[in-house]
């Protein structure tokens, strides 16, 4: 019985001494978050990208190049190398 009373009093006393603030107390006023205007502008433009996008001929040409021409070029080079070497992997495919 005495042990439980001592233990309870010890827990209560330790709770009083172990109360912790965030890194030693409240956050001072000079540590407040300041908005960065460049980040805020980027965030706003990100939300309206579909409205501000325009399909100019230069963009369409680069899009076609990277989506169609470049992957087909890699495929053609790889296929040609497999054909010239007579690789087993090419023979298994066809």
Secondary structure, DSSP 8 states (H G I E B T S, - for coil): -HHHHHHHHHHHHHHHH----GGGSS--GGG-----HHHHHHHHHHHTHHHH----HHHHHHHHIIIIIHHHHHHHHHHHHHHHHT-HHHHHH-
